[in-house]
Amino acid sequence: MEVGVTLNNELESQIAEAFCIFDTHGDKYIDTRNVGNVLRFLGCVPTEKEVQNVIKATESVDYPGESALTKFVPHVSLLLMNRQMEPATTEKLLEAFETFDPENKKYLTMEYFGKLMSEEGEPFTTEEMEAMWPVAIDPITGNIPFTFYINQLKHKPKIYDIAEVVKEELAQAEREKGKKPQQTLL
């Protein structure tokens, strides 16, 4: 894929490809309002604070309100190699749901779950709630059977596997750089 910047590995290529989907003008800049969309497209689960940190680190000095591909790729590469914004494991999600189900019913009501999602932690917006309901709610009972919902949500984002490989390759290159034989004087 031609993106106009040098990409050093598969991780950078994946990030650039996701970025370019939201680059509507083809100028290697995206509106900062799309940074969270790019991260989520990659399989990340950023908090709003993490999105704002990425925006701050990648926003163009020349074009405020725009994130530059040349800043975005290396910054997000490092975040991914450090496994930041990684989705919770299935076990952690189940544990969280079980915390809110002390009666062990294996479901939460729409009202209760909606209240949790809109008032606790990082609250969901009305639009996010409306997007969530069709996936979360069992159309027969009107409840959220959380083991089913977790299975709907879970997919293993490949981007973290790619980031792990690149991280190891970079570490190996650094180790090899340090192993270069010393020249002896005769």
PAVO-863778 format. One record per atom (N, C-alpha, C): x, y, z; atom name; residue in one letter. Coordinates in steps of 0.02 Angstrom, whole numbers. Layout:
N
east|north|up|site|code
X|Y|Z|CA|A
...
REM end
This chain:
186
east|north|up|site|code
42|-60|0|N|M
0|0|0|CA|M
44|62|0|C|M
31|108|-44|N|E
70|170|-50|CA|E
40|222|-4|C|E
78|243|47|N|V
52|293|93|CA|V
95|356|96|C|V
151|356|59|N|G
192|417|56|CA|G
241|425|113|C|G
245|377|158|N|V
295|378|212|CA|V
327|309|215|C|V
386|307|242|N|T
421|243|248|CA|T
391|203|306|C|T
371|142|290|N|L
344|96|340|CA|L
395|41|349|C|L
414|29|411|N|N
469|-17|426|CA|N
450|-89|439|C|N
386|-102|451|N|N
365|-170|469|CA|N
290|-177|461|C|N
266|-239|472|N|E
195|-254|464|CA|E
151|-213|512|C|E
174|-201|572|N|L
136|-162|621|CA|L
124|-92|594|C|L
176|-59|571|N|E
169|8|544|CA|E
124|8|482|C|E
128|-43|441|N|S
85|-48|382|CA|S
11|-54|403|C|S
-3|-94|453|N|Q
-72|-102|477|CA|Q
-99|-37|505|C|Q
-58|-2|543|N|I
-79|62|572|CA|I
-92|113|517|C|I
-46|117|470|N|A
-54|165|414|CA|A
-116|149|373|C|A
-128|85|361|N|E
-187|66|323|CA|E
-251|87|358|C|E
-255|76|423|N|A
-314|98|461|CA|A
-321|174|460|C|A
-265|209|468|N|F
-265|282|467|CA|F
-292|307|400|C|F
-268|277|345|N|C
-286|301|278|CA|C
-360|290|262|C|C
-393|244|296|N|I
-465|235|287|CA|I
-501|298|307|C|I
-476|334|357|N|F
-508|394|382|CA|F
-478|458|353|C|F
-429|450|309|N|D
-396|507|276|CA|D
-437|524|214|C|D
-489|563|223|N|T
-536|576|169|CA|T
-508|619|112|C|T
-455|656|126|N|H
-426|700|75|CA|H
-363|670|43|C|H
-339|614|70|N|G
-279|583|44|CA|G
-216|623|56|C|G
-217|665|107|N|D
-159|708|121|CA|D
-118|686|181|C|D
-130|626|207|N|K
-94|596|264|CA|K
-109|632|329|C|K
-169|661|333|N|Y
-194|692|394|CA|Y
-265|668|404|C|Y
-285|660|467|N|I
-354|646|482|CA|I
-378|696|534|C|I
-442|709|533|N|D
-473|751|584|CA|D
-461|717|651|C|D
-440|753|701|N|T
-426|723|766|CA|T
-488|688|796|C|T
-547|707|773|N|R
-608|674|797|CA|R
-611|601|775|C|R
-569|582|726|N|N
-568|513|701|CA|N
-513|471|733|C|N
-472|499|776|N|V
-418|460|806|CA|V
-445|400|844|C|V
-496|409|884|N|G
-526|353|920|CA|G
-554|300|873|C|G
-582|321|817|N|N
-608|274|767|CA|N
-552|232|738|C|N
-495|263|723|N|V
-438|226|695|CA|V
-414|175|746|C|V
-407|196|809|N|L
-383|150|861|CA|L
-431|92|870|C|L
-495|105|870|N|R
-545|51|877|CA|R
-545|5|816|C|R
-536|34|757|N|F
-532|-6|697|CA|F
-473|-55|700|C|F
-420|-33|733|N|L
-361|-76|741|CA|L
-373|-132|792|C|L
-427|-127|832|N|G
-441|-177|883|CA|G
-423|-154|953|C|G
-405|-91|959|N|C
-388|-62|1025|CA|C
-453|-44|1061|C|C
-448|-39|1127|N|V
-504|-17|1168|CA|V
-479|40|1212|C|V
-472|100|1181|N|P
-446|156|1219|CA|P
-498|190|1263|C|P
-475|218|1318|N|T
-518|262|1357|CA|T
-518|329|1322|C|T
-563|372|1342|N|E
-564|439|1312|CA|E
-499|476|1327|C|E
-472|465|1387|N|K
-408|497|1405|CA|K
-352|472|1359|C|K
-351|407|1344|N|E
-299|380|1299|CA|E
-307|409|1229|C|E
-368|416|1206|N|V
-380|447|1140|CA|V
-352|518|1140|C|V
-367|555|1193|N|Q
-343|625|1198|CA|Q
-267|627|1200|C|Q
-236|580|1233|N|N
-162|578|1235|CA|N
-133|564|1166|C|N
-165|520|1128|N|V
-142|506|1060|CA|V
-151|568|1016|C|V
-207|602|1024|N|I
-218|664|986|CA|I
-164|715|1002|C|I
-151|724|1066|N|K
-101|773|1088|CA|K
-32|756|1058|C|K
-15|692|1056|N|A
51|671|1031|CA|A
56|673|955|C|A
-1|670|920|N|T
2|664|847|CA|T
-27|723|809|C|T
-54|772|845|N|E
-85|829|812|CA|E
-32|871|777|C|E
-49|893|718|N|S
-3|934|678|CA|S
3|1004|707|C|S
64|1029|708|N|V
76|1098|730|CA|V
49|1145|676|C|V
60|1126|614|N|D
39|1169|558|CA|D
-36|1168|545|C|D
-68|1112|561|N|Y
-140|1103|548|CA|Y
-176|1080|611|C|Y
-188|1125|659|N|P
-223|1106|720|CA|P
-290|1073|704|C|P
-306|1022|743|N|G
-367|984|731|CA|G
-357|927|683|C|G
-295|917|660|N|E
-278|863|615|CA|E
-220|823|645|C|E
-226|757|641|N|S
-171|713|662|CA|S
-133|691|600|C|S
-67|694|606|N|A
-23|678|549|CA|A
-3|604|550|C|A
-6|573|492|N|L
15|503|485|CA|L
87|493|509|C|L
131|540|493|N|T
202|533|511|CA|T
213|533|586|C|T
169|562|624|N|K
173|560|697|CA|K
133|501|725|C|K
77|487|692|N|F
30|436|717|CA|F
61|366|716|C|F
92|348|660|N|V
118|280|652|CA|V
169|262|706|C|V
222|302|716|N|P
271|282|767|CA|P
242|285|839|C|P
200|334|851|N|H
171|340|919|CA|H
127|280|935|C|H
82|263|890|N|V
36|208|903|CA|V
73|141|902|C|V
124|135|861|N|S
165|74|861|CA|S
193|61|931|C|S
221|111|962|N|L
248|103|1030|CA|L
194|84|1080|C|L
136|116|1074|N|L
81|100|1120|CA|L
61|27|1113|C|L
56|4|1051|N|L
35|-66|1039|CA|L
89|-115|1063|C|L
152|-99|1051|N|M
205|-144|1074|CA|M
207|-148|1150|C|M
183|-96|1183|N|N
179|-96|1256|CA|N
111|-122|1280|C|N
72|-147|1234|N|R
6|-178|1247|CA|R
-42|-130|1281|C|R
-37|-67|1265|N|Q
-85|-18|1291|CA|Q
-148|-20|1249|C|Q
-203|-4|1279|N|M
-270|-2|1248|CA|M
-293|-71|1226|C|M
-264|-123|1254|N|E
-282|-192|1237|CA|E
-349|-210|1268|C|E
-391|-245|1231|N|P
-456|-266|1259|CA|P
-447|-311|1319|C|P
-496|-309|1363|N|A
-496|-354|1421|CA|A
-504|-426|1398|C|A
-478|-471|1437|N|T
-486|-542|1422|CA|T
-558|-563|1435|C|T
-577|-619|1407|N|T
-643|-647|1419|CA|T
-653|-659|1493|C|T
-601|-684|1527|N|E
-606|-698|1599|CA|E
-619|-634|1638|C|E
-585|-580|1621|N|K
-595|-516|1657|CA|K
-665|-489|1645|C|K
-689|-495|1584|N|L
-757|-471|1569|CA|L
-809|-512|1608|C|L
-800|-578|1609|N|L
-846|-620|1646|CA|L
-845|-603|1721|C|L
-785|-594|1747|N|E
-778|-575|1818|CA|E
-815|-510|1833|C|E
-809|-461|1787|N|A
-842|-397|1796|CA|A
-918|-406|1796|C|A
-944|-443|1747|N|F
-1016|-455|1745|CA|F
-1040|-492|1807|C|F
-1003|-541|1828|N|E
-1024|-580|1887|CA|E
-1026|-536|1950|C|E
-985|-485|1953|N|T
-985|-438|2009|CA|T
-1053|-404|2014|C|T
-1083|-390|1956|N|F
-1148|-356|1955|CA|F
-1207|-405|1955|C|F
-1193|-468|1964|N|D
-1245|-520|1965|CA|D
-1237|-563|2028|C|D
-1247|-534|2087|N|P
-1236|-571|2149|CA|P
-1285|-630|2158|C|P
-1342|-628|2124|N|E
-1391|-682|2129|CA|E
-1376|-738|2079|C|E
-1323|-731|2040|N|N
-1300|-781|1993|CA|N
-1355|-800|1942|C|N
-1391|-750|1916|N|K
-1443|-761|1867|CA|K
-1414|-772|1797|C|K
-1352|-752|1786|N|K
-1317|-757|1722|CA|K
-1342|-707|1670|C|K
-1378|-657|1694|N|Y
-1399|-603|1649|CA|Y
-1408|-539|1691|C|Y
-1408|-483|1656|N|L
-1424|-419|1686|CA|L
-1484|-391|1649|C|L
-1526|-353|1684|N|T
-1582|-322|1649|CA|T
-1556|-263|1608|C|T
-1594|-247|1557|N|M
-1575|-191|1514|CA|M
-1572|-126|1555|C|M
-1618|-116|1599|N|E
-1620|-55|1639|CA|E
-1557|-50|1684|C|E
-1541|-104|1718|N|Y
-1484|-104|1763|CA|Y
-1419|-96|1725|C|Y
-1411|-134|1671|N|F
-1350|-129|1631|CA|F
-1344|-60|1599|C|F
-1399|-33|1575|N|G
-1399|35|1547|CA|G
-1378|87|1598|C|G
-1402|79|1659|N|K
-1383|125|1713|CA|K
-1308|120|1727|C|K
-1283|59|1731|N|L
-1211|50|1743|CA|L
-1169|81|1687|C|L
-1190|70|1625|N|M
-1151|92|1568|CA|M
-1154|168|1559|C|M
-1206|199|1581|N|S
-1213|272|1572|CA|S
-1192|312|1633|C|S
-1183|279|1690|N|E
-1167|317|1751|CA|E
-1102|297|1785|C|E
-1075|239|1770|N|E
-1015|215|1805|CA|E
-955|217|1758|C|E
-896|223|1788|N|G
-834|221|1749|CA|G
-832|275|1697|C|G
-813|257|1636|N|E
-815|304|1580|CA|E
-882|295|1546|C|E
-930|340|1560|N|P
-999|331|1537|CA|P
-1006|327|1461|C|P
-1051|284|1440|N|F
-1068|279|1369|CA|F
-1114|337|1351|C|F
-1109|361|1290|N|T
-1154|412|1265|CA|T
-1219|377|1244|C|T
-1270|417|1230|N|T
-1333|389|1206|CA|T
-1322|351|1141|C|T
-1281|379|1096|N|E
-1267|345|1032|CA|E
-1231|279|1043|C|E
-1184|277|1089|N|E
-1149|214|1104|CA|E
-1196|162|1133|C|E
-1242|185|1175|N|M
-1291|139|1205|CA|M
-1336|111|1150|C|M
-1359|153|1105|N|E
-1403|130|1051|CA|E
-1367|80|1005|C|E
-1302|90|995|N|A
-1264|43|954|CA|A
-1253|-23|991|C|A
-1249|-21|1057|N|M
-1236|-80|1097|CA|M
-1297|-126|1103|C|M
-1356|-97|1111|N|W
-1416|-137|1126|CA|W
-1429|-194|1078|C|W
-1426|-185|1013|N|P
-1441|-241|968|CA|P
-1395|-301|977|C|P
-1334|-289|1000|N|V
-1286|-344|1010|CA|V
-1296|-374|1080|C|V
-1312|-332|1129|N|A
-1314|-355|1198|CA|A
-1380|-388|1218|C|A
-1435|-364|1193|N|I
-1500|-386|1218|CA|I
-1525|-449|1184|C|I
-1547|-496|1224|N|D
-1581|-556|1199|CA|D
-1651|-533|1178|C|D
-1668|-540|1113|N|P
-1733|-514|1090|CA|P
-1793|-550|1120|C|P
-1783|-609|1146|N|I
-1839|-647|1175|CA|I
-1852|-624|1246|C|I
-1800|-619|1287|N|T
-1809|-602|1358|CA|T
-1803|-527|1372|C|T
-1768|-490|1328|N|G
-1756|-419|1340|CA|G
-1701|-407|1390|C|G
-1666|-460|1411|N|N
-1611|-454|1459|CA|N
-1544|-461|1422|C|N
-1491|-452|1460|N|I
-1423|-459|1432|CA|I
-1392|-522|1463|C|I
-1395|-579|1428|N|P
-1361|-639|1452|CA|P
-1286|-630|1441|C|P
-1250|-616|1495|N|F
-1183|-590|1485|CA|F
-1133|-638|1456|C|F
-1141|-703|1464|N|T
-1092|-748|1431|CA|T
-1102|-745|1355|C|T
-1163|-740|1332|N|F
-1177|-733|1261|CA|F
-1149|-666|1235|C|F
-1161|-613|1273|N|Y
-1138|-546|1254|CA|Y
-1062|-544|1250|C|Y
-1028|-573|1298|N|I
-955|-574|1298|CA|I
-930|-610|1235|C|I
-961|-665|1218|N|N
-941|-701|1157|CA|N
-953|-660|1094|C|N
-1005|-618|1095|N|Q
-1017|-574|1038|CA|Q
-962|-521|1032|C|Q
-937|-499|1089|N|L
-887|-446|1091|CA|L
-817|-470|1075|C|L
-802|-531|1094|N|K
-733|-554|1092|CA|K
-711|-576|1023|C|K
-660|-546|1002|N|H
-621|-568|945|CA|H
-550|-548|962|C|H
-505|-589|946|N|K
-435|-574|964|CA|K
-406|-527|912|C|K
-391|-466|932|N|P
-363|-419|884|CA|P
-292|-441|863|C|P
-283|-452|799|N|K
-218|-474|773|CA|K
-164|-422|783|C|K
-184|-360|790|N|I
-134|-306|793|CA|I
-86|-315|851|C|I
-110|-343|907|N|Y
-66|-353|964|CA|Y
-17|-411|952|C|Y
-38|-461|914|N|D
8|-515|894|CA|D
63|-487|849|C|D
44|-446|802|N|I
92|-415|757|CA|I
139|-370|797|C|I
112|-332|844|N|A
153|-287|885|CA|A
204|-327|925|C|A
184|-385|951|N|E
229|-427|990|CA|E
287|-452|947|C|E
272|-473|886|N|V
324|-497|840|CA|V
373|-440|823|C|V
347|-381|807|N|V
390|-324|791|CA|V
432|-305|851|C|V
403|-305|910|N|K
440|-288|970|CA|K
499|-337|980|C|K
487|-401|969|N|E
540|-451|976|CA|E
593|-442|922|C|E
572|-427|861|N|E
619|-415|806|CA|E
664|-356|822|C|E
635|-302|848|N|L
674|-243|866|CA|L
723|-258|923|C|L
699|-296|972|N|A
743|-316|1027|CA|A
800|-359|1003|C|A
785|-406|957|N|Q
837|-449|929|CA|Q
888|-407|890|C|Q
865|-360|852|N|A
910|-316|813|CA|A
956|-277|861|C|A
928|-254|916|N|E
969|-218|966|CA|E
1020|-264|998|C|E
1001|-326|1013|N|R
1048|-374|1042|CA|R
1104|-388|993|C|R
1086|-397|929|N|E
1137|-412|879|CA|E
1183|-352|868|C|E
1157|-293|874|N|K
1198|-233|867|CA|K
1250|-231|923|C|K
1231|-253|981|N|G
1277|-254|1038|CA|G
1327|-310|1036|C|G
1316|-361|993|N|K
1360|-420|988|CA|K
1414|-413|934|C|K
1415|-357|899|N|K
1463|-351|844|CA|K
1533|-363|871|C|K
1572|-404|835|N|P
1639|-420|860|CA|P
1683|-359|862|C|P
1722|-355|915|N|Q
1769|-300|922|CA|Q
1830|-313|877|C|Q
1852|-262|843|N|Q
1911|-268|803|CA|Q
1972|-264|848|C|Q
2019|-307|835|N|T
2080|-307|875|CA|T
2135|-271|838|C|T
2177|-239|875|N|L
2234|-205|845|CA|L
2292|-253|841|C|L
2326|-256|784|N|L
2384|-300|776|CA|L
2447|-263|781|C|L
REM end
